[in-house]
Amino acid sequence: MLFDLKQHIHSLISVILAAALTVVGSLLAGCGPEKVATSSRAERVTIAIQPSAAFIPLFVAKEKGWIEEDLKAKGITVRWNNFESGPPMNESLASGHSDIGVIGDVPIVSGIAAGQKNELVAVTCQAPLSYAVLTAKNSPLVAPSDFRGKTIATVVGTTGHNLTQKFLAAGGLAIKDVKLVNIAAGDAEDVLNNGEADAVVIWEPNVTRLEETGAGQVISDGSMVGLLGVNGMVARTEFAGQNPEIVSIVIKNYARGVKELTTLDDDTLNKIAAYLSLTPEQTKKVIKKFNYTVMINDRDIAGLNDTIKFLVSIGRLREEYDITKFVNRDYIEAAHVEQYLQ
């Protein structure tokens, strides 16, 4: 009887061990290269966008449904995340709620400096003409040297702040020589109308609105003081590495949107104008101030490194670094955008 009991226990242990080995084998099989590659492939891409004229070609691609069309055959869906500005977009990328985003130079370099695992995968435009210094109509202040002791309003820590510094330097002045006031971009018109500042430094589409309402006149812009105004497309490094084809498809359709701007239909133009809170005619005027592209060149790299230097100078970043280390041109090369950018 004791022998039978021992035999029964031995058989039970054998069954348990066999089952355990089967489970372990299944787990190990699931960790093989083929399984990992399959599970890492995205079934959806989330693209972060904001109402800035710097990214109009992406609005075109969105309205036309080009990205959705290209990815549908691959079983990949597209979701759009709308943001008012770059900082919350950076937060979305950092948390993994967005995979790709179009964003300005300051949030590009600030996010990376903060430790975000992002890559610059394309430049969406250079836009020195889209950043401007404006005074009230008929103001006698026209030259940088005129602003000693005067009040200048901008969004502190932005490219507008960088333009302010470069504008003053052109007249031998520094930020310490003026009173710098921090405002929200949407308050620029009220600030000028109420006389709260002698000048505002702002970007499109605000510049065009201020000019056309008569609230302001442009006395300088980025092109006059060496500001390139680089805006870009960034992707989470992990997502891009696992899904390079998706990134290239988004870039390709951005470039396709660039080409479309020369023959933009009225329906799409009206939708873009409404999104930017502009009239269609204002939108056409604004578009001419941007050099839209996806290519990343050495001048763009220099412009972004200049932004890093500026942010260090005002204490927004602790130390300088080279943005080159976070640039990946492979996705542009794979996108074959030449036909759209000729």
Secondary structure, DSSP 8 states (H G I E B T S, - for coil): -HHHHHHHHHHHHHHHHHHHHHHHHHHHHHTSHHHHHHHHS-SEEEEEE-S-GGGHHHHHHHHHTHHHHHHHTTT-EEEEEE-SSHHHHHHHHHHTS-SEEEEEHHHHHHHHHTT--EEEEEEEEE-GGGEEEEE-TT-S--SGGGGTT-EEEE-TTSHHHHHHHHHHHTTT--GGGSEEEE--GGGHHHHHHTTS-SEEEEETTHHHHHHHHTS-EEEEEHHHHT---EEEEEEEHHHHHH-HHHHHHHHHHHHHHHHHGGG--HHHHHHHHHHTT--HHHHHHHHTT-EE-----HHHHHHHHHHHHHHHHTTSSSS---GGGGB--HHHHHHT-GGG--
